Amino acid sequence: MNDPTPLSRSFGYQSVDEREREQRIRRVFSAVAARYDLMNDLMSFGIHRLWKRRFVRMAAPQAGQHIVDLAGGTGDVAALMAAADRRVTVVDPSAEMMDVGRSRGHAHVDWMLGSAEQLPLADASVDTLTISFGIRNATRIDDALKEIHRVLKPGGRFLCLEFSTPAWWLRPFYNLFSFTVIPRLGAWIAASPEAYTYLVESIRRFPDQPRFAAMISAAGFEQVRWHDLSFGIASVHVGTRPAAAAPSGTA
Ligand SMILES: C[S@@+](CC[C@H](N)C(=O)[O-])C[C@H]1O[C@@H](n2cnc3c(N)ncnc32)[C@H](O)[C@@H]1O
């Protein structure tokens, strides 16, 4: 791929300014909200549900925690983490996606309008922050990672499930599927081919596993690592906000 347009200014195959990109992404998710989960099931043959279960096991939600599922959309990941003894909050800029989630009546889930680049959350207020298939949509990923670091408590964990770079032998099949089947399914089921061309193109432009890990480390996280799912079609990146340094003079 020789197109020099950075992810922050690309929309589908077009180069647009950042504000325009943000607005178009909002429109994409408003347009597909009602059919979003059905499309995920069809495009991934239901595998996204297995990935999300694995992701939630890695997040290991616990009693007493404040957990934020950023870009939480219709709340399927939040619902897997929710229970009466903890606080789980979906943060997402799309009211339409969250309305679909609310209508499903997920218990013990709060909903908050907000975007990754400017989180409506206090400093050091969150124990675990998850984001599933959302970071790619942030226009300024570095700023989003800094915001995530800001709202996590020292010792708090960040987990990101995202499409990634598959193993070399899988790429020809994966590319064929992505460039032919997904936009057609998008046109047919979601009546939104533009949305699914955006999806495929944004996946292609997203940094591969080591480059994304380096971005997470640069935002101040430690113990950064990743775990591939389905031969790297998706991966889970994990990082920890460093625990507060002990005051000087303590042993
Ligand atoms: C592909 S959906 C993922 C939804 C859900 N997390 C899942 O795994 O199915 C992407 C979500 O990112 C949200 N989004 C778009 N731009 C965002 C931003 N700048 N910050 C946070 N979320 C954003 C969209 O509204 C949408 O709900």
The ligand as an SDF file (V2000), in Angstrom:
LIG
                    3D

 27 29  0  0  0  0  0  0  0  0999 V2000
  -17.2260   -0.9320   15.1350 C   0  0  0  0  0  0  0  0  0  0  0  0
  -18.1860   -0.2060   16.4070 S   0  0  0  0  0  0  0  0  0  0  0  0
  -17.7410   -1.1860   17.8300 C   0  0  0  0  0  0  0  0  0  0  0  0
  -18.8590   -1.3600   18.8060 C   0  0  0  0  0  0  0  0  0  0  0  0
  -18.5910   -2.4000   19.8900 C   0  0  0  0  0  0  0  0  0  0  0  0
  -17.5090   -1.9570   20.7590 N   0  0  0  0  0  0  0  0  0  0  0  0
  -18.2870   -3.7540   19.3180 C   0  0  0  0  0  0  0  0  0  0  0  0
  -17.2110   -4.2780   19.5780 O   0  0  0  0  0  0  0  0  0  0  0  0
  -19.1300   -4.2930   18.6240 O   0  0  0  0  0  0  0  0  0  0  0  0
  -17.2820    1.2640   16.6550 C   0  0  0  0  0  0  0  0  0  0  0  0
  -17.8480    2.2000   17.6710 C   0  0  0  0  0  0  0  0  0  0  0  0
  -16.9140    3.2680   17.8250 O   0  0  0  0  0  0  0  0  0  0  0  0
  -17.6440    4.4450   18.0470 C   0  0  0  0  0  0  0  0  0  0  0  0
  -16.7650    5.6010   17.7500 N   0  0  0  0  0  0  0  0  0  0  0  0
  -16.6090    6.2680   16.5790 C   0  0  0  0  0  0  0  0  0  0  0  0
  -15.7220    7.2600   16.7290 N   0  0  0  0  0  0  0  0  0  0  0  0
  -15.3190    7.2200   18.0180 C   0  0  0  0  0  0  0  0  0  0  0  0
  -14.4350    8.0340   18.7920 C   0  0  0  0  0  0  0  0  0  0  0  0
  -13.7720    9.0490   18.2610 N   0  0  0  0  0  0  0  0  0  0  0  0
  -14.2870    7.7240   20.0880 N   0  0  0  0  0  0  0  0  0  0  0  0
  -14.9400    6.6700   20.6450 C   0  0  0  0  0  0  0  0  0  0  0  0
  -15.7890    5.8810   19.9640 N   0  0  0  0  0  0  0  0  0  0  0  0
  -15.9770    6.1560   18.6600 C   0  0  0  0  0  0  0  0  0  0  0  0
  -18.8390    4.3160   17.1240 C   0  0  0  0  0  0  0  0  0  0  0  0
  -19.8980    5.1870   17.4690 O   0  0  0  0  0  0  0  0  0  0  0  0
  -19.1750    2.8360   17.2800 C   0  0  0  0  0  0  0  0  0  0  0  0
  -20.1360    2.6130   18.2720 O   0  0  0  0  0  0  0  0  0  0  0  0
  1  2  1  0
  2  3  1  0
  2 10  1  0
  3  4  1  0
  4  5  1  0
  5  6  1  0
  5  7  1  0
  7  8  2  0
  7  9  1  0
 10 11  1  0
 11 12  1  0
 11 26  1  0
 12 13  1  0
 13 14  1  0
 13 24  1  0
 14 15  1  0
 14 23  1  0
 15 16  2  0
 16 17  1  0
 17 18  1  0
 17 23  2  0
 18 19  1  0
 18 20  2  0
 20 21  1  0
 21 22  2  0
 22 23  1  0
 24 25  1  0
 24 26  1  0
 26 27  1  0
M  CHG  2   2   1   9  -1
M  END
$$$$
